[in-house]
Amino acid sequence: MSQRRHDPERRDRIIDSALATIAEHGVAGTTHRKVAKHADVPLGSMTYHFADMDELLREAFTRYARRIARRFADRLASVSGTDQLVAAIADLVHHDLSESPEDVVLTLELYTLAARKPDFRRITHDWMGQSRAVLERHMDATAAFEVDALIEGLFIHVSLDQQPRSRAGTERAIRRFLTDVPVR
C-alpha cells in the first residue's frame, strides 16, 4: 500500500471503492478492510472519514443514486412525443439501468437496504422523486409515478430473467401503458 501524506481525494476514492466493493461482494461482504484495500488507503482512513459502515454506505449509495438519476435525466432531456419517449425509456431499461452487471447489483443492493433501513429508504425516495420529476416534463404526475414503477419493473425483469427480453417487447409494453397518457 502506498503512503500518501497529502491526499485530498481520499474520501472520494473511498466512496468509489465502497461502490466497487459492494458490486463485487454485496453489502454483506463489504468490510472496511476490503474497501481500504481497494482504495489503497490505510485502514485507519475508514474511521477517520466515516463514523461507521452505515455512514459509508449512505454516502456511497447517495452518490450512486445521483449518478443514475443524472443518466435518467440526460436520456430524457431532448425527448419529444410518444415515439421518442418510448425509445428513450427502452434505452433506459435495456442499456442505462441494466447493461452494467455492477449497476444491477448496486441497484438491487440499495433496494434491499431500503427495505430494511429508513436512512436508505430516503435515498431511494429521493432517487424516485428525481426520476418522476423528469418524467413529469412529459406527462402528468400520476402517469409519471406509474411509468417510473413500470421502468423499475421492466429493469428487474430484463436484468434478472433467464430468458433474454427483447427491446421490441419492452417498447410494446411501454407503448401499451402510454396509450391513454397524454405525452407532452
ABEGO torsion letter per residue (X at the ends): XBBBABBAAAAAAAAAAAAAAAAAAEAAABBAAAAAAAAGBBAAAAAAABABAAAAAAAAAAAAAAAAAAAAAAAAAABBEAAAAAAAAAAAAAAAAAABAAAAAAAAAAAAAAAABAAAAAAAAAAAAAAAAAAAAABBAAAAAAAAAAAAAAAAAAAABABBBBAAAAAAAAAAAAAABBBX
